[in-house]
Amino acid sequence: MDSAALRALQAPIKERYKTDPKAAYITLKARGTLDDTNIACKVETGRALAVAGLHPATGGSGLELCSGDMLLEALVACAGVTLKAVATALDIPLKSGVVSAEGDLDFRGTLGVAKDAPVGFAQIRLTFDVDTDAPQEKLDQLLKLTERYCVVYQTIRSGPPVEVKMQRAAS
């Protein structure tokens, strides 16, 4: 896809959102069911069923997906798609590219071993390795706009309010 095709694809969508801002507000949903026998949660991905379990550092078998890995995978996926869309829109040719994310965790926090140990990622590093002949100022612009428009990156960075509640399932 080139920049003209991308603009043509997105133009009617952008116009609709300009004239009807409420149409742009969409609620994405995720749903999982608790496993009956294992410490696991079966998450419906829309394409397949993903089974998440404990990381081996917390006693897991390593057979199930780790939700921390899934968070980093979501970041890589979103950042990669955003980078590709921005590069396309700006006519920045990319021969190839690799997006990677690393996150540092202290599992003492999640296991309750040390109260001073944080629960969650202490740091996340997102890296783009791109093969391109584009000048550095174009790459700087590409990075800036990728950061600006990547939903998962902005969500992690901004830390929006999250409402948590517990309720009994209807019998």
N, C-alpha and C positions, 0 to 999 in steps of 0.2 A: 504494500500500500504506500502511496506517495502522499505528500502534504495536501495536494488538491483533492484526492479521494477522501482523505481524513476530514478535511474541512467540509466537503460536500456531505459526508455522512453525519457530521456533528452539527451542521448549520441549522437544520430544522429543530433539532433537540434544543440547542442553545436558544433559538428564537422562542420556542414554546416556554422555556424556563424564564425568559425575560418578560414575556407577556403574562405568564401565570406562575409566579414564584412558588406557589404551593405545590405545583406539579413536580418540582424538583426535590421535594422532601419525601424521601422514601425510607421506610423502616426495613432494614435487613434483619433476618432472623437466623438463629442457629438453634438446633434442638438435639439433645442427646438423651439416651436412656441408660440408667444404671444397670450394670451387669448383675445378674442374679447370684453368681457364684464367685466371681473374681473381683479384685479391686480394679475396676475398669469402667469406662463410660463409652457407650457406642454413639458416635456423633454422625448425624446424617449430613453429608457434605453436598448433596444435590447430584453428585455423580456416583458416589459409592458410600459405603459405610466405613468410617474410620473408627478404630477402637483405640482409645487413649487409656494409658495405665501409668503406673508409677515408673519413674526413671530408675535405672539400676542403682544409682547413688542413693536412692531412698528405699531400696528393697524390691524394686520391680525386676521382672524377668528380662526386659529388653525386647520382648516380642511385640508389645503394644507401642503405640506412638506416645511420645512424651509431649505434653501440652506446651512445654517451654520450646521444644523444637518446632512445634506447630506454629507458635507465635513468630519465631524467627523465619519460618518458611512463608508465613503470610506476609511478613515484611519484605522478604526477598521477592515474592511474586508481585506484590503491589508496586514496589519500587522498580522492578524490571519492566513491568507493563507501562508504568508512568514514564520511565526513561525512554522507552521505545516510542511512545506516543509523542512526547515532547521533541525527541530527535526527528521524528517524521514531520511534525508540524513546522519545525524550524529548518527543514532540509539539511540536517546534519547527518551525513552518511556514516553509518556504523557497519563495519565489515563483520564484526562479531563482538560479543561482550559476555562477561560473567558478572553476576551480582552475588555477593556473599554477605552473610551476617553472622556475627559471633556475639554471644552474650555470656557474661560472667555471673555465676550463681554461687552463693555460699549455702550449701544444703543444710548447714547447722540451723539456719533460720526456719526453713520449712519443716524440719524434723523437731523443732522445739528444743534443740540441744543447748543453744546459747541465745539468751534473750536479747543480747546486743547485736546478734547477726541478723542482717536484713532478710526479709522474705521477698523474693523476686529478684529480678536482674539488677545488679549493681551498675553495670555498664553494658551497652550494646554498641557494636561497631558495624557499620554498613559500608561496604566497599564495592565500587564499580570499576571493573577492569575492562576498558573498551579499546578495540582496535579501530582506529579512525585516523584520517589525515586532517581532520578539522583543527583549526588553530585553537590555542589555549583559551582565548576569550570566549569562543563558542562552547568549549567544554565547561568553562566556569558558569556560563549562562544555562547550559543544560543541567548541571548539578543544582544550581539555585532553583530552577523551575521544577525539577524533579522533586526536590525537598518540599517545595511549596504545594505541589498538587498531589503528592502521594498520601492517600487516605490513611493507611496504616501507620506510616511514619509520623504524620501529624497527630494521630490519635495517641500514639505512644509518647510523643514529645509533649503534647499539651495536657495529657492526663484528664480527660473529661470526667464529670461527675458520673458515678456508677451507682445505681440503686440496686440494693440486694434485699430480697425478702424470702421468707420461708412460709410455705403454706401446705396444708394437708391436701393430698390428691383426692379428687372426687372418687368415691367408691361406686 
